[in-house]
């Protein structure tokens, strides 16, 4: 199920989701988030430490904090499906 969703993921989905949360992402942030979800989602699920270290360098601090918060929420909700 997750793989099907990720195959359909587009940058526009990330922009719209962020906008709904009150964030306006720049191109670097959009590309970073998209690439990590689209191409490294298994690492993001199983061992995200390196991705989060990189994210802290690339994303603005408020965006990074929101990403961590969302990761924790969805990992808790969907953990048994992953």
Order of alpha helices (4+ residues) and beta strands (2+ residues): alpha-alpha-alpha-alpha-alpha
